[in-house]
Amino acid sequence: MTVYAGPVQDLIDELGRLPGVGPKSAQRIAFHLLKLPKDDALRLARAIAVVKDKVAFCQTCFNIAEGDRCGICADPRRESTIVCVVEEPRDIVAVEKTGEFKGRYHVLQGAISPIEGIGPDQLRVKELLARVDPEGIEEVILCTNPNIEGEATAMYLGRLLKPLGLKVTRIASGLPVGGDLEYADELTLGRAIEGRRDVDG
């Protein structure tokens, strides 16, 4: 039911489509934006427009990038034979903070979740497999979140990658089950990467 004037309701509806923003939060944010000085609100609008214009996904690993390749893929000092597979670009930030990993990444852009209708075909799995030979990848570290979706994704990838003769490892425990990588502290995540274990095929 539309309660507010057209433009206000449109704003509330659009904000409500953002992940983690329910109807009440959308309403609160909309009214906060209405109270802001016009310049502040326009600065936010410009930041959104600029990021949509200038930022895309890296054509190699699907991290965020301002060109065809992200800074990590373009860096010749990174070890190209080891690839760390994560769910989202924000997980790369979490792993990089540990200082433990010097290889490259692959962003799946999600995790297998039958409840949400997300299967392997909705993820960047084919693109990962296509990188193995051309890049001479020898080890894949499965660094998906330690929750049901992340574990299911890691198991699926392990079954696909093991027959290719790769070393396939999973980050060690030490991360709380059901948690998200982006909330893990650097020390815990660093130890989890150091203590990674082989994945059974």
C-alpha positions as CSV (number, residue, x, y, z in Angstrom):
1,M,0.0,0.0,0.0
2,T,1.4,3.4,-1.0
3,V,1.4,5.8,1.9
4,Y,3.7,8.6,0.9
5,A,3.9,11.0,-2.1
6,G,5.1,9.2,-5.3
7,P,8.8,10.1,-5.2
8,V,9.2,9.3,-1.5
9,Q,7.5,6.0,-1.9
10,D,9.6,5.2,-4.9
11,L,12.8,5.9,-2.8
12,I,11.5,3.7,0.0
13,D,10.7,0.9,-2.5
14,E,14.2,1.1,-4.1
15,L,16.0,1.2,-0.7
16,G,13.9,-1.8,0.4
17,R,15.3,-3.8,-2.5
18,L,18.8,-3.5,-1.0
19,P,20.1,-6.6,0.9
20,G,19.5,-6.5,4.6
21,V,17.2,-3.4,4.4
22,G,13.7,-4.2,5.5
23,P,10.6,-1.9,5.0
24,K,11.2,0.0,8.3
25,S,14.9,0.6,7.6
26,A,14.1,1.7,4.1
27,Q,11.7,4.2,5.5
28,R,14.2,5.5,8.1
29,I,16.9,5.9,5.4
30,A,14.5,7.6,3.1
31,F,13.6,10.2,5.7
32,H,17.2,10.6,6.7
33,L,18.0,11.5,3.0
34,L,15.1,13.9,2.9
35,K,16.5,15.8,6.0
36,L,20.0,16.0,4.5
37,P,21.1,19.2,2.9
38,K,20.7,18.8,-0.9
39,D,24.4,18.9,-1.6
40,D,25.0,15.9,0.8
41,A,22.2,13.9,-0.9
42,L,23.5,14.7,-4.3
43,R,27.1,13.7,-3.3
44,L,25.7,10.2,-2.4
45,A,23.8,10.0,-5.7
46,R,27.0,11.1,-7.6
47,A,29.1,8.4,-5.8
48,I,26.6,5.7,-6.9
49,A,26.5,7.0,-10.5
50,V,30.3,7.1,-10.7
51,V,30.8,3.7,-9.2
52,K,28.3,2.3,-11.7
53,D,30.1,4.1,-14.6
54,K,33.8,3.4,-13.7
55,V,33.8,0.1,-11.7
56,A,33.1,-3.3,-13.1
57,F,34.3,-6.9,-12.5
58,C,37.8,-8.1,-13.4
59,Q,37.6,-10.2,-16.6
60,T,40.0,-12.7,-15.0
61,C,39.0,-13.2,-11.4
62,F,35.7,-11.2,-11.0
63,N,37.0,-9.0,-8.3
64,I,36.0,-5.3,-8.6
65,A,38.2,-3.4,-11.1
66,E,38.4,0.0,-12.7
67,G,39.7,-1.5,-15.9
68,D,39.6,-5.0,-17.5
69,R,41.8,-6.4,-14.8
70,C,42.0,-5.8,-11.0
71,G,45.2,-4.7,-9.3
72,I,45.9,-8.2,-8.0
73,C,45.6,-9.9,-11.4
74,A,47.7,-7.2,-13.0
75,D,50.5,-7.5,-10.3
76,P,53.4,-9.6,-11.7
77,R,54.7,-10.2,-8.1
78,R,51.6,-12.3,-7.2
79,E,52.1,-16.1,-7.4
80,S,50.0,-17.2,-10.3
81,T,50.0,-21.0,-9.5
82,I,47.9,-20.6,-6.3
83,V,44.4,-19.3,-6.5
84,C,42.2,-18.5,-3.5
85,V,38.5,-19.0,-4.2
86,V,36.2,-16.6,-2.3
87,E,32.5,-15.9,-2.5
88,E,32.5,-12.1,-2.8
89,P,35.0,-9.3,-3.5
90,R,34.8,-8.1,0.1
91,D,36.3,-11.5,1.2
92,I,39.5,-10.7,-0.7
93,V,39.9,-7.6,1.5
94,A,39.6,-9.9,4.6
95,V,42.2,-12.4,3.2
96,E,44.6,-9.6,2.1
97,K,44.5,-8.1,5.7
98,T,46.1,-11.3,7.0
99,G,49.3,-10.8,4.9
100,E,49.5,-14.6,4.6
101,F,48.4,-15.0,1.0
102,K,50.6,-14.0,-2.0
103,G,48.7,-15.7,-4.8
104,R,45.8,-14.7,-7.0
105,Y,42.0,-14.9,-6.4
106,H,38.8,-16.1,-8.0
107,V,35.5,-14.6,-6.9
108,L,32.5,-16.9,-7.3
109,Q,30.0,-14.0,-6.8
110,G,28.0,-16.0,-4.4
111,A,27.6,-19.5,-3.0
112,I,25.4,-22.5,-3.8
113,S,22.1,-22.0,-2.0
114,P,19.1,-24.2,-3.2
115,I,16.8,-22.2,-1.0
116,E,17.6,-19.0,-2.8
117,G,17.6,-20.8,-6.2
118,I,21.4,-20.4,-6.6
119,G,23.1,-23.3,-8.2
120,P,26.6,-23.7,-9.7
121,D,25.5,-22.3,-13.0
122,Q,24.7,-18.9,-11.3
123,L,28.3,-18.8,-10.0
124,R,31.6,-18.2,-11.8
125,V,32.6,-21.9,-11.7
126,K,33.1,-22.4,-15.5
127,E,35.4,-19.3,-15.5
128,L,37.4,-20.9,-12.7
129,L,37.9,-24.1,-14.6
130,A,38.8,-22.2,-17.7
131,R,41.7,-20.6,-15.8
132,V,43.4,-23.8,-14.7
133,D,45.5,-24.7,-17.8
134,P,46.3,-21.2,-19.3
135,E,47.5,-19.9,-15.9
136,G,49.3,-23.1,-14.8
137,I,47.3,-23.3,-11.6
138,E,48.6,-26.0,-9.2
139,E,46.7,-25.3,-6.0
140,V,43.2,-24.0,-5.3
141,I,42.4,-22.8,-1.8
142,L,38.7,-23.0,-1.1
143,C,38.1,-20.0,1.1
144,T,34.3,-19.9,1.1
145,N,32.4,-19.0,4.3
146,P,32.2,-21.5,7.1
147,N,28.4,-21.9,6.9
148,I,26.1,-24.5,5.1
149,E,26.2,-22.7,1.8
150,G,30.0,-22.1,1.9
151,E,30.6,-25.8,2.8
152,A,28.3,-27.1,0.1
153,T,30.1,-24.8,-2.4
154,A,33.6,-26.0,-1.3
155,M,32.5,-29.7,-1.5
156,Y,31.1,-29.1,-5.0
157,L,34.3,-27.4,-6.2
158,G,36.5,-30.0,-4.6
159,R,34.8,-32.7,-6.6
160,L,35.3,-30.8,-9.8
161,L,38.9,-29.7,-9.2
162,K,40.5,-32.8,-7.7
163,P,40.2,-35.0,-10.9
164,L,42.2,-32.3,-12.7
165,G,45.3,-33.2,-10.7
166,L,45.3,-30.0,-8.6
167,K,46.1,-29.7,-5.0
168,V,42.7,-28.6,-3.5
169,T,42.7,-27.2,0.1
170,R,40.1,-25.8,2.4
171,I,40.9,-23.1,5.0
172,A,41.3,-24.7,8.4
173,S,38.8,-24.4,11.2
174,G,39.3,-21.6,13.8
175,L,36.7,-19.6,12.0
176,P,33.3,-19.8,13.7
177,V,30.9,-22.1,11.9
178,G,28.0,-20.1,10.5
179,G,30.2,-16.9,10.4
180,D,31.3,-14.7,7.5
181,L,34.9,-14.1,6.4
182,E,34.5,-10.3,6.4
183,Y,33.9,-10.3,10.2
184,A,36.9,-12.6,11.0
185,D,39.9,-10.9,12.7
186,E,43.2,-11.0,10.7
187,L,45.0,-13.4,13.1
188,T,42.2,-16.1,13.1
189,L,41.8,-15.9,9.3
190,G,45.6,-15.9,8.8
191,R,45.9,-19.1,10.9
192,A,43.0,-20.6,9.0
193,I,44.9,-20.0,5.7
194,E,48.2,-21.3,7.1
195,G,46.5,-24.5,8.4
196,R,44.5,-25.2,5.3
197,R,43.8,-28.9,4.6
198,D,43.4,-31.1,1.6
199,V,39.8,-31.5,0.3
200,D,38.6,-35.0,-0.3
201,G,37.6,-35.6,-3.9
